[in-house]
Amino acid sequence: MENRNVIRFAARVGGFTMLSRILGMIRDILTANLFGTSLAMSSFVVAFRIPNLFRALFGEGALSSAFIPVFMESRRHEGEGAAWRLARRVSTLAGAVLLVVVVVGIVGMGIARRLPGLGEKTAAVLPLAQIMLPYVFFICMAALAMAVLNSYRKFSVSAFTPALLNITWILSISFIIPQVRGGPGMQIQALAWTVFVAGMVQLLYQTPALWSVGWRPGLDGDWRDPRVKQVFLLMGPSTLGLAVNQINVMVNSMLALWVGTWAPSALFYAERLIYLPQGMLAVSLGTVLLPVLSDFAAQRKYDEMRAAIHHGLRTLLFVMTPAAIGLFALARPIVRLLFERGTFDPMSTELTARALTFYAPGLMVFCLAKVFVPAFYALKDTRTPVKIGLCSVALNFSLNVTFALTLPEYWRHAGMAFATVIAEGFNGLMLAYFLRRRLGPLGLRGILGGFSRAFVAAILMAVVAFTAEHFLTDGLMTGAHLSRKISHLIGVPTAIVLGMGVYFGSARLFRVPELGFVLEALRSRRSSRASVPASDAAP
C-alpha cells in the first residue's frame, strides 16, 4: 500500500474515531454536570478502569495484535477456509477464558464486599466493578471481531463500533439516569449498568459485517492447531506491550483515590480531553498500520515497512504537537467552557485544569507507541515491547509515589499525570531504539527536522491563541457586558481557530513537508475514492 493510501485509510478511520471522541466529549459534559468530581464519580472511574484494563490487555492490545499477523499469513498462504477455522478456534478459546475471568471476578468481589473493616472508598468501588465486569467479555470479543474486519480492510465498521458506547451512555444519562431515585449512589449504579448494555450492543453491531466477509457462527476448541498456539504464544508476552498507557492510567486512578476523593474524577476529565485529539489520527493510524505492516512483514518487504513507519510518525507528530501545546496553553479556559456547570464547580475546574496542563505534553509521546508497537507485532516480536512496557510501568509507579508524597495536596494528581507522560516518553524512545536495531535506520533526521519546524509553528500558535482568548473573553465581559459563560463560548473557540490558522500558515511558510502529506492524503481521498477497496465502505 502506498504511503498516501495508508494516511487516507487512517483519515477515514480517523473520521469515525473522531466522531466517537466528539460523542465521548458530549457524554463527559453530561456526566460532569450530573456527578462533578464527587466520590460517586471517582468510584465509577476506578471501577471502570478494571474492564478497560482487560480490554486493553486481552482485547485491542494483546489478542488483536497477536491474531492479525497470523490470520493474514494464513489467508495468504493457506486460503480463506483455513483462516476462518483459525478465527473460530481463537474466538472459542478466548471466549471461554474471558467467561471464567468474569465469573471469578464477580464472585471474588462479592466475597470482598463482605469482609469486615471495608473502607468507604473500597465499598463504593466494588459494587460498580461487579456490574461492569461482564463488559470485559463483550468488549474483548468485539475487539476480536474488529481485528477480523481490519484484516479485510473494513476499517470503517470497526472504527464506528466504539462510538456505540458513547451513544448508549448519552441516551442513558439524558433520559434514564435522571429518573433514578436514591441519590448519586443509585444513579451511578445505573450508569454502570449502561456500560454493561453498551458492551452487548458493540458486539452485535459488527455481526452483519462479519457475515459479509465470510464469518459463520460456530464453536471449535481445537487447541492442537499450531496456528492457535502461535496466536496465544504471541499474546502471552504481548499482554503489556500495547497496554502500557492503560496500566499507567489504572495505577494513577487507584493512587489518586488514596490522595483524595476528587482526584480520580479530575484525572478522568483531563484524560478525556487528551484522548480527543489523540483519537483524530494516532489511534486510527495504529489501527491501519498493523495489518499493513503485517502484510509487508509476511512478504519480507522491510524497506516498505521502514517507509510506512517513517511517514506515519512524521504525520502523527505534525498533528499531535500543536494539539499538545494548544491544550497546555488553554487548559483552564477549555475546561471551564466544557464542564463548569451543575455540580462541576470552579474548584473542579481548577483541579481538572491542573491535571490537563501536565497531561498535555504527553500527546507528543503517547503517539510513539501507536506506530512502533504494531511494527514489533508485525514482525511477531512481542517480547521486546513487553519488557520495555514493564520498565515503563515500574517507572510510572515510582514517580507516582514520589509525587504523591512530596507535592502539595491539590497538586499531587497533576504530578501523577506528569509521571505518566515521563513513563510514556521512556516507553516510546526505547521502542524506537530497539526497532531501529531490528529494521535499520528509520530516517531520524527527517523526523526530528519535521518535528522541530512543527514545534516552532505550534509555539507561535499558542502565543496567539492564549493572547486572543484572554483579550476576547475579558473584552466581551467588560466592554460588551456579556455573561462569563457567553464570553467564554465566543472567546475560546475563536482563539482556537486563530491559533490553528497561525499553525498551518506557519507550517506553509516554514515549508513543513508533513503539511503536504496531510493535504495530499485529503486530496487523494476526495479524487480517488474509486481506488479505495469496496470492503471499506462506511457502515
C-alpha positions in Angstrom: 0.0 0.0 0.0 1.4 3.4 -0.9 2.1 5.8 2.0 -0.6 8.2 0.9 -3.2 5.3 0.9 -2.1 4.4 4.5 -2.7 8.0 5.5 -6.0 8.1 3.6 -7.2 4.9 5.3 -6.1 6.4 8.6 -8.1 9.6 7.8 -11.2 7.5 7.0 -10.8 5.6 10.3 -10.0 8.9 12.0 -13.3 10.4 10.9 -15.2 7.7 12.7 -12.8 7.7 15.6 -13.2 11.5 15.8 -17.0 11.1 15.8 -16.6 8.7 18.7 -14.4 11.2 20.5 -16.8 14.0 20.0 -19.7 11.9 21.3 -17.4 10.9 24.2 -16.9 14.6 25.0 -20.7 15.2 24.9 -21.2 12.2 27.3 -18.4 13.5 29.6 -20.0 17.0 29.7 -23.3 15.5 30.7 -21.7 13.2 33.2 -19.7 16.1 34.8 -22.9 18.1 35.0 -24.6 15.3 37.0 -21.8 14.0 39.1 -18.9 16.5 39.1 -15.8 15.3 41.0 -17.8 13.6 43.7 -16.9 10.3 45.4 -19.6 8.6 43.4 -17.9 9.7 40.1 -14.4 8.9 41.4 -15.6 5.4 42.4 -17.1 4.8 39.0 -13.9 6.0 37.3 -11.8 3.5 39.3 -14.3 0.7 38.8 -14.5 1.4 35.0 -10.7 1.2 34.8 -10.9 -2.6 35.5 -12.8 -3.7 32.4 -11.0 -1.1 30.4 -7.7 -2.6 31.5 -8.8 -6.1 30.5 -9.9 -4.7 27.2 -6.5 -3.1 26.6 -4.7 -6.2 27.8 -6.7 -9.0 26.2 -8.8 -7.3 23.6 -7.5 -4.4 21.5 -4.0 -4.9 22.9 -2.7 -8.5 23.0 -5.3 -10.7 21.4 -5.9 -8.4 18.3 -2.2 -7.7 17.8 -1.3 -11.4 18.0 -4.2 -12.5 15.9 -3.9 -10.2 12.9 -0.4 -11.2 11.6 -1.2 -15.0 12.0 -4.7 -14.6 10.4 -3.3 -12.6 7.4 -0.5 -15.0 6.9 -3.0 -17.9 7.0 -5.2 -16.2 4.4 -2.2 -15.5 2.1 -0.6 -19.0 2.3 -3.5 -21.4 3.2 -6.7 -19.8 1.9 -9.9 -18.4 3.3 -11.2 -21.6 4.8 -8.1 -22.3 6.9 -8.1 -18.7 8.1 -11.7 -18.8 9.2 -11.1 -22.1 11.1 -8.3 -20.3 12.9 -10.6 -17.4 13.7 -13.3 -19.7 15.1 -10.9 -21.6 17.3 -9.3 -18.5 18.6 -12.7 -16.9 19.4 -13.9 -20.1 21.1 -10.9 -20.4 23.4 -10.7 -16.6 24.1 -14.4 -16.5 24.9 -14.1 -19.4 27.4 -11.2 -17.8 29.2 -13.0 -14.5 29.4 -16.1 -16.1 30.8 -14.0 -17.7 33.6 -12.4 -14.4 34.3 -15.7 -12.6 34.6 -17.3 -15.3 36.9 -14.3 -15.5 39.2 -14.0 -11.7 39.3 -17.7 -11.2 40.2 -17.6 -13.9 42.9 -14.3 -12.6 44.3 -15.6 -9.1 44.6 -18.8 -10.3 46.2 -16.7 -12.0 48.9 -14.6 -8.9 49.3 -17.7 -6.8 50.0 -18.5 -8.9 53.0 -15.1 -8.5 54.6 -15.1 -6.6 57.9 -13.5 -3.2 58.1 -14.1 -2.3 54.4 -13.2 1.4 53.8 -15.8 3.8 52.4 -13.9 4.2 49.1 -13.4 0.5 48.5 -17.1 -0.2 49.4 -18.1 2.4 46.8 -15.9 0.9 44.1 -16.7 -2.9 44.4 -20.4 -3.0 43.5 -19.8 -0.8 40.4 -16.9 -3.1 39.4 -19.2 -6.2 39.8 -21.8 -4.7 37.5 -19.3 -3.7 34.8 -17.0 -6.7 34.8 -19.1 -8.6 32.2 -18.3 -5.8 29.8 -14.8 -7.4 29.7 -16.3 -10.4 27.8 -18.4 -8.4 25.3 -15.7 -5.7 24.5 -12.9 -8.3 24.1 -15.0 -10.4 21.7 -16.0 -7.2 19.9 -12.2 -6.3 19.7 -11.5 -9.7 18.1 -14.3 -9.0 15.6 -12.8 -5.6 14.9 -9.4 -7.3 14.2 -11.0 -9.6 11.6 -12.7 -6.7 9.9 -9.5 -4.7 9.9 -7.8 -7.7 8.3 -10.3 -7.4 5.4 -9.7 -3.6 5.4 -13.3 -2.9 6.5 -11.9 -0.2 8.8 -15.0 2.0 8.9 -17.2 -0.6 10.5 -14.8 -1.4 13.3 -13.9 2.3 13.7 -17.5 3.2 14.3 -18.1 0.4 16.9 -16.5 2.3 19.9 -19.0 5.2 19.2 -21.8 2.9 20.3 -20.6 3.0 23.9 -20.9 6.8 23.9 -24.3 6.8 22.1 -25.7 4.4 24.7 -24.2 6.4 27.5 -25.6 9.7 26.2 -29.1 8.3 25.8 -29.0 6.7 29.3 -27.6 9.8 31.1 -30.1 12.1 29.3 -33.3 10.2 29.7 -33.0 7.3 32.2 -30.4 8.1 34.9 -32.1 11.4 35.9 -35.2 9.5 36.7 -33.5 7.1 39.0 -34.3 7.7 42.7 -32.0 7.2 45.6 -29.4 9.9 45.0 -26.0 9.8 43.3 -25.2 6.3 44.7 -28.1 4.7 42.8 -27.7 6.9 39.8 -24.0 5.9 39.4 -25.1 2.2 39.6 -27.5 2.9 36.7 -24.6 4.3 34.7 -22.6 1.1 35.4 -25.5 -1.0 34.0 -25.4 1.3 30.9 -21.8 0.2 30.3 -22.8 -3.5 30.6 -25.6 -3.0 27.9 -23.2 -1.0 25.6 -20.8 -3.9 25.5 -23.5 -6.2 24.1 -24.5 -3.5 21.5 -20.9 -3.2 20.3 -20.6 -6.9 19.7 -23.9 -7.3 18.0 -23.4 -4.3 15.7 -20.5 -6.0 13.9 -22.3 -9.2 13.1 -23.6 -8.2 9.6 -20.2 -7.0 8.5 -18.6 -10.2 9.8 -21.1 -12.3 7.9 -20.4 -10.4 4.7 -16.7 -11.2 4.8 -17.3 -14.9 5.4 -17.8 -15.5 9.1 -20.3 -18.1 10.2 -21.3 -18.9 13.8 -19.8 -21.9 15.4 -17.6 -23.3 18.2 -14.3 -25.0 17.7 -12.0 -25.6 20.7 -9.1 -27.3 18.9 -6.0 -26.5 20.9 -3.8 -28.7 18.7 -3.9 -26.3 15.8 -0.3 -24.9 15.7 -1.6 -21.5 14.4 -3.8 -21.2 17.5 -0.9 -22.0 19.7 1.1 -19.4 17.8 -1.6 -16.7 18.4 -1.7 -17.4 22.2 2.1 -17.7 22.5 2.4 -14.3 20.8 -0.4 -13.0 23.0 1.2 -14.1 26.3 4.2 -11.7 26.4 2.3 -9.0 24.4 -0.2 -8.5 27.1 1.6 -5.4 28.3 3.0 -4.2 25.0 0.1 -2.2 23.7 -1.5 -1.6 27.2 1.3 0.3 28.9 -0.7 3.5 28.9 -3.9 1.8 30.3 -1.9 0.2 33.1 -0.2 3.5 33.9 -3.6 5.2 34.0 -5.0 2.4 36.2 -2.2 2.9 38.6 -2.8 6.6 38.6 -6.5 6.2 39.4 -6.0 3.8 42.3 -3.3 6.0 43.9 -5.4 9.1 43.1 -8.3 7.7 45.1 -5.9 7.4 48.1 -4.9 11.1 47.5 -8.4 12.4 47.6 -12.0 11.5 46.6 -11.9 14.2 43.9 -8.6 13.2 42.3 -9.7 10.2 40.0 -12.5 12.3 38.6 -10.2 15.3 37.8 -7.7 13.0 36.1 -10.5 11.3 34.2 -11.9 14.5 32.7 -8.4 15.7 31.8 -7.7 12.3 30.1 -10.8 12.6 28.1 -9.6 16.0 26.7 -6.3 14.3 25.8 -8.0 11.4 24.0 -10.0 13.8 21.8 -7.0 14.9 19.6 -5.2 11.6 20.0 -8.2 9.7 18.5 -8.1 12.0 15.5 -5.1 10.3 13.9 -2.9 8.4 16.4 -5.4 5.6 17.2 -6.6 5.3 13.7 -3.1 5.2 12.2 -2.1 2.5 14.6 -5.2 0.5 13.6 -4.3 0.8 9.9 -0.6 0.2 10.3 -0.9 -3.2 12.0 -2.4 -5.1 9.0 -0.3 -3.1 6.5 2.9 -3.7 8.3 1.9 -7.4 8.9 1.4 -7.8 5.1 4.9 -6.2 4.4 6.5 -8.4 7.0 4.9 -11.6 5.6 6.4 -10.6 2.2 9.7 -9.5 3.8 9.4 -6.1 2.3 11.4 -4.3 5.1 12.1 -1.2 3.1 8.4 -0.6 2.7 8.0 -1.2 6.5 10.6 1.5 7.3 9.0 3.9 4.9 5.5 3.4 6.3 6.8 3.8 9.9 8.7 7.0 9.0 5.9 8.5 7.1 3.3 7.7 9.7 5.4 9.0 12.6 6.1 12.3 10.9 2.4 12.8 10.1 1.5 12.0 13.7 3.9 14.4 15.2 2.7 17.1 12.9 -0.8 16.7 14.2 -0.1 15.9 17.9 2.5 18.7 18.5 0.0 21.7 18.1 -2.7 19.7 20.0 -0.3 19.2 22.9 0.9 22.8 23.1 -2.6 24.2 22.5 -4.1 22.2 25.4 -1.2 23.3 27.6 -1.8 27.0 26.8 -5.6 26.9 27.0 -6.2 24.2 29.7 -8.1 26.3 32.1 -10.5 28.1 29.7 -11.2 24.9 27.8 -12.1 23.0 31.0 -14.2 25.9 32.2 -16.1 26.2 28.9 -16.8 22.5 28.6 -17.5 21.3 32.1 -18.2 24.1 34.6 -22.0 23.8 35.2 -24.2 21.9 37.6 -22.2 20.0 40.2 -18.9 20.7 38.4 -17.9 23.9 40.2 -14.9 26.3 39.9 -12.9 24.1 42.2 -13.5 21.1 39.9 -12.4 23.3 37.0 -9.1 24.2 38.7 -8.3 20.6 39.7 -9.1 19.3 36.2 -7.1 22.1 34.5 -4.0 21.3 36.6 -4.2 17.7 35.5 -4.7 18.7 31.9 -1.7 21.1 31.9 0.6 18.3 33.0 -1.0 15.7 30.7 -0.9 17.8 27.6 2.8 17.4 26.7 2.2 13.7 26.6 0.4 13.9 23.3 3.8 14.3 21.7 5.0 11.0 23.2 1.8 8.9 23.5 1.7 8.6 19.8 5.1 6.9 19.5 3.8 3.5 20.8 0.9 3.7 18.3 3.5 3.4 15.5 6.3 1.3 17.0 4.3 -1.4 18.8 2.4 -2.5 15.6 5.8 -2.8 13.9 7.1 -5.2 16.5 3.9 -7.3 16.4 4.0 -7.3 12.6 7.5 -8.9 13.0 6.0 -11.3 15.5 8.3 -9.9 18.2 6.1 -9.5 21.3 8.8 -9.8 23.9 10.6 -6.5 23.3 7.5 -4.3 23.8 6.5 -6.1 27.0 10.0 -5.8 28.5 10.1 -2.1 27.8 6.4 -1.8 29.0 7.2 -3.4 32.3 10.1 -0.9 32.9 7.7 1.9 31.9 5.1 0.7 34.4 7.7 0.5 37.2 8.9 4.0 36.4 5.4 5.4 36.4 4.6 3.8 39.8 7.8 5.1 41.3 7.2 8.6 40.1 3.6 8.5 41.2 4.5 7.5 44.8 7.2 10.2 44.8 4.9 13.0 43.6 2.1 11.8 45.9 4.4 12.1 48.9 6.2 15.3 48.0 3.8 17.6 46.2 1.1 19.8 47.9 -2.2 18.1 48.3 -4.1 19.6 45.4 -1.2 19.2 43.0 -0.5 15.5 43.7 -2.9 14.3 41.0 -1.2 16.7 38.5 2.2 15.1 39.4 0.6 11.7 38.7 -0.4 13.0 35.2 3.2 14.2 34.6 4.5 10.8 35.8 2.5 9.1 33.0 4.0 11.5 30.4 7.6 10.7 31.5 6.9 7.0 31.6 5.3 7.0 28.2 8.1 9.1 26.8 10.6 6.5 28.1 8.5 3.7 26.5 8.3 5.3 23.1 12.0 6.2 22.9 13.1 2.7 23.9 10.8 1.2 21.4 12.3 3.4 18.7 15.8 2.4 19.7 15.2 -1.4 19.6 13.1 -1.1 16.4 16.0 0.7 14.7 18.3 -2.1 15.7 15.9 -4.6 14.2 14.9 -2.9 10.9 17.7 -0.4 10.4 17.6 3.4 10.1 14.1 4.9 10.3 15.0 8.3 9.0 15.6 10.0 12.3 17.0 13.2 10.8 13.9 13.8 8.8 11.6 13.0 11.7 13.4 15.4 14.0 13.6 18.1 11.4 9.9 18.0 10.8 9.2 17.9 14.5 11.4 21.0 15.1 9.6 23.0 12.5 6.2 21.9 13.8 7.2 22.7 17.3 8.2 26.3 16.4 4.9 26.8 14.5 3.0 25.4 17.5 4.7 27.8 19.9 3.6 30.8 17.7 0.1 29.3 17.6 0.0 29.0 21.4 1.1 32.6 21.9 -1.6 33.9 19.5 -4.3 31.6 21.0 -3.5 32.4 24.6 -3.4 36.2 24.0 -6.6 36.2 21.8 -8.6 34.2 24.4 -7.5 36.5 27.3 -8.4 39.7 25.4 -11.5 38.4 23.8 -13.0 36.9 26.9 -12.2 39.9 29.1 -13.3 42.4 26.5 -16.6 40.7 26.0 -17.3 40.6 29.7 -16.2 44.2 30.5 -16.8 46.0 27.2 -19.9 44.3 25.8 -21.2 43.3 29.3 -21.8 39.7 28.3 -22.0 37.0 30.8 -19.0 35.0 31.7 -20.4 31.8 30.1 -21.2 33.6 26.8 -17.9 35.4 26.7 -16.1 32.0 27.1 -18.3 30.5 24.5 -17.2 33.1 22.0 -13.6 33.7 23.1 -12.3 30.1 23.4 -13.4 28.8 20.0 -12.3 32.0 18.3 -8.9 31.7 19.9 -8.6 28.1 18.8 -9.5 28.9 15.2 -7.0 31.8 15.1 -4.3 29.5 16.6 -5.0 26.8 14.0 -4.7 29.4 11.3 -1.3 30.6 12.6 -0.1 27.0 12.9 -1.0 25.9 9.3 0.1 29.3 8.0 3.5 29.0 9.7 3.8 25.4 8.6 3.3 26.6 5.0 5.8 29.4 5.5 8.4 27.1 7.0 7.7 24.6 4.2 7.0 21.8 6.6 6.7 18.7 4.4 4.2 17.0 6.7 1.6 19.6 5.8 1.9 18.3 2.2 1.5 14.7 3.4 -1.8 15.6 5.0 -3.1 17.7 2.2 -2.1 15.1 -0.4 -4.0 12.4 1.5 -7.1 14.5 1.8 -7.0 15.4 -1.9 -6.4 11.7 -2.8 -9.4 10.8 -0.6 -11.7 13.1 -2.5 -10.4 12.5 -6.0 -9.6 8.8 -5.8 -12.5 7.2 -4.0 -12.6 4.6 -6.7 -9.2 3.3 -5.6 -10.5 2.5 -2.1 -11.5 -1.1 -1.8 -15.2 -1.7 -1.7 -14.8 -3.6 1.6 -14.0 -0.4 3.3 -17.4 1.1 2.7 -18.9 3.1 5.6 -21.4 1.3 7.8 
